[in-house]
């Protein structure tokens, strides 16, 4: 009987240790998954911030390019006027005025195209920022799920270990020990 009791004690201790290791392992694994997801969420948020900065820079560059195109057009029209005036052409009427208007219209189209290119690039960068923000939210959710999953896994490990210890306890009980326990309870 003493040898069975010792065997039961060793088996129960081994089961308890195994259960403790399982619980610790579940918690550690979930903490690592949570930390990784939080890190990825931080990276995604930084990328979103960079994309928003890029959008601002693209918008500003488009505006500056449009202003530069308008300045270049004005300078071209001034040179055309000077050359026409130097050659004796009347610059305020006729075909020269048509040429100046065509040059101005072409220059304005170039300016609008430059501005629109900046707006389009800014929009694309803003879409990228939005995508990064969504990624960050998904990683935040994954971090929360990892924490909850680790807690549930640890609880499952604990319940499984308790059930296993109950099975061990039950397997070492004998009908004689049950009868003795009933007799002791009845005599008390």
C-alpha positions as CSV (number, residue, x, y, z in Angstrom):
1,X,0.0,0.0,0.0
2,X,2.9,2.4,0.8
3,X,4.4,1.8,-2.6
4,X,1.1,2.6,-4.3
5,X,0.8,5.7,-2.3
6,X,4.3,6.8,-3.2
7,X,3.6,6.0,-6.9
8,X,0.4,8.0,-6.7
9,X,2.3,11.0,-5.1
10,X,5.0,10.9,-7.8
11,X,2.4,10.6,-10.6
12,X,0.4,13.5,-9.1
13,X,3.5,15.6,-8.7
14,X,4.6,14.9,-12.3
15,X,1.1,15.8,-13.5
16,X,1.1,19.0,-11.5
17,X,4.5,20.0,-12.8
18,X,3.5,19.2,-16.4
19,X,0.3,21.2,-15.9
20,X,2.3,24.2,-14.5
21,X,4.8,24.0,-17.5
22,X,1.9,23.9,-19.9
23,X,0.2,26.9,-18.3
24,X,3.5,28.9,-18.3
25,X,4.2,27.9,-21.9
26,X,0.7,29.0,-23.0
27,X,1.2,32.4,-21.3
28,X,4.7,32.9,-22.6
29,X,3.6,32.0,-26.2
30,X,0.6,34.4,-26.0
31,X,2.8,37.2,-24.6
32,X,5.3,36.7,-27.5
33,X,2.4,36.8,-30.1
34,X,0.9,39.8,-28.4
35,X,4.3,41.7,-28.4
36,X,4.9,40.8,-32.1
37,X,1.4,42.0,-33.1
38,X,1.9,45.3,-31.0
39,X,5.3,45.8,-32.7
40,X,3.7,45.3,-36.2
41,X,0.9,47.7,-35.2
42,X,3.5,50.4,-34.2
43,X,5.3,49.9,-37.5
44,X,2.1,50.2,-39.5
45,X,1.2,53.5,-37.6
46,X,4.7,54.9,-38.4
47,X,4.2,54.0,-42.0
48,X,0.8,55.7,-42.0
49,X,2.4,58.8,-40.5
50,X,5.1,58.8,-43.2
51,X,2.5,58.3,-46.0
52,X,0.6,61.3,-44.6
53,X,3.8,63.4,-44.6
54,X,4.4,62.2,-48.2
55,X,0.8,63.3,-49.2
56,X,1.5,66.8,-47.8
57,X,4.8,67.0,-49.7
58,X,3.2,65.8,-52.9
59,X,0.4,68.3,-52.6
60,X,2.9,71.1,-51.9
61,X,5.1,70.0,-54.9
62,X,2.1,70.0,-57.2
63,X,1.2,73.5,-56.1
64,X,4.9,74.7,-56.5
65,X,5.1,73.0,-60.0
66,X,1.9,74.8,-61.1
67,X,3.3,78.1,-59.9
68,X,6.6,77.5,-61.7
69,X,4.8,76.6,-64.9
70,X,2.8,79.9,-64.7
71,X,6.0,81.8,-64.1
72,X,7.7,80.2,-67.0
73,X,4.7,80.9,-69.3
74,X,4.7,84.5,-68.3
75,X,8.4,84.7,-69.0
76,X,8.0,83.1,-72.4
77,X,5.2,85.5,-73.3
78,X,7.4,88.4,-72.2
79,X,10.3,87.2,-74.4
80,X,7.9,86.7,-77.4
81,X,6.6,90.2,-76.9
82,X,10.1,91.7,-76.7
83,X,11.2,89.9,-79.8
84,X,8.1,90.9,-81.7
85,X,8.3,94.5,-80.5
86,X,12.0,94.6,-81.5
87,X,11.1,93.4,-85.0
88,X,8.4,96.0,-85.4
89,X,5.4,93.8,-85.0
90,X,2.4,95.3,-83.2
91,X,2.1,93.2,-80.0
92,X,-1.3,94.3,-78.8
93,X,-3.4,93.1,-81.7
94,X,-3.6,90.7,-84.6
95,X,-1.7,87.4,-85.0
96,X,0.7,88.1,-82.2
97,X,-2.1,88.5,-79.7
98,X,-3.4,85.1,-80.9
99,X,0.0,83.6,-80.3
100,X,0.3,85.1,-76.9
101,X,-3.2,83.8,-75.9
102,X,-2.3,80.3,-77.2
103,X,0.9,80.3,-75.3
104,X,-0.9,81.5,-72.1
105,X,-3.5,78.7,-72.6
106,X,-0.9,76.1,-73.1
107,X,1.1,77.3,-70.1
108,X,-2.1,77.2,-67.9
109,X,-2.8,73.7,-69.1
110,X,0.7,72.7,-68.1
111,X,0.2,74.3,-64.7
112,X,-3.1,72.6,-64.1
113,X,-1.6,69.2,-65.1
114,X,1.3,69.8,-62.7
115,X,-1.1,70.7,-59.9
116,X,-3.3,67.7,-60.7
117,X,-0.3,65.3,-60.7
118,X,0.6,66.6,-57.2
119,X,-3.0,66.1,-56.0
120,X,-3.1,62.6,-57.5
121,X,0.2,61.6,-55.8
122,X,-1.1,63.0,-52.5
123,X,-4.3,61.1,-52.9
124,X,-2.4,57.8,-53.5
125,X,-0.2,58.5,-50.4
126,X,-3.4,59.2,-48.4
127,X,-4.8,55.8,-49.5
128,X,-1.5,54.2,-48.4
129,X,-1.8,55.9,-45.0
130,X,-5.4,54.7,-44.7
131,X,-4.3,51.1,-45.5
132,X,-1.5,51.3,-42.9
133,X,-4.0,52.6,-40.3
134,X,-6.2,49.6,-41.1
135,X,-3.2,47.3,-40.8
136,X,-2.4,48.8,-37.4
137,X,-6.0,48.2,-36.2
138,X,-5.8,44.5,-37.4
139,X,-2.5,44.0,-35.5
140,X,-4.1,45.6,-32.4
141,X,-6.9,43.1,-32.7
142,X,-4.4,40.3,-33.1
143,X,-2.6,41.4,-30.0
144,X,-5.8,41.4,-28.0
145,X,-6.7,38.0,-29.4
146,X,-3.3,36.6,-28.5
147,X,-3.7,37.8,-24.9
148,X,-7.2,36.4,-24.6
149,X,-6.1,33.2,-26.4
150,X,-3.2,32.7,-24.0
151,X,-5.4,33.2,-21.0
152,X,-7.9,30.6,-22.4
153,X,-5.1,28.2,-23.3
154,X,-3.7,28.5,-19.7
155,X,-7.1,27.9,-18.2
156,X,-7.5,24.9,-20.5
157,X,-4.1,23.6,-19.4
158,X,-5.1,24.0,-15.8
159,X,-8.4,22.3,-16.2
160,X,-6.9,19.5,-18.2
161,X,-4.2,19.0,-15.5
162,X,-6.8,18.9,-12.7
163,X,-8.8,16.4,-14.7
164,X,-5.7,14.3,-15.2
165,X,-4.8,14.5,-11.5
166,X,-8.4,13.3,-10.7
167,X,-7.9,10.4,-13.0
168,X,-4.6,9.5,-11.4
169,X,-6.2,9.8,-8.0
170,X,-9.1,7.6,-9.0
171,X,-6.9,5.0,-10.6
172,X,-4.9,4.5,-7.3
173,X,-8.0,4.2,-5.1
174,X,-8.9,0.7,-4.1
175,X,-12.2,-0.7,-3.1
176,X,-10.7,-1.5,0.3
177,X,-9.7,2.1,0.8
178,X,-13.2,3.2,-0.2
179,X,-14.8,0.8,2.3
180,X,-12.4,2.0,5.0
181,X,-13.3,5.6,4.2
182,X,-17.0,4.8,4.4
183,X,-16.6,2.9,7.6
184,X,-14.5,5.8,9.1
185,X,-17.2,8.3,8.1
186,X,-20.0,6.1,9.5
187,X,-18.1,5.6,12.8
188,X,-17.4,9.3,13.2
